[in-house]
């Protein structure tokens, strides 16, 4: 099993709506947690899919994972 490094990007949460993903991204960034959205193009191409192919992923650094979970109540 791989042990994550502090600088590794990890998936915090998956979304099927880009609006929800960007709201949470804004909350994290406002509170000083850098993050990125991954796979937003696939979700716009296949907007009704519920598979992992169409999900949008919110990524954070492993070192920020616990703080991000607290902020988003995960």
Secondary structure, DSSP 8 states (H G I E B T S, - for coil): -----TT-EEEEEEES-HHHHHHHHHHHHHTT--EEEE-HHHHHHSTT--STTS-EEEEEEGGGHHHHHHHTT-
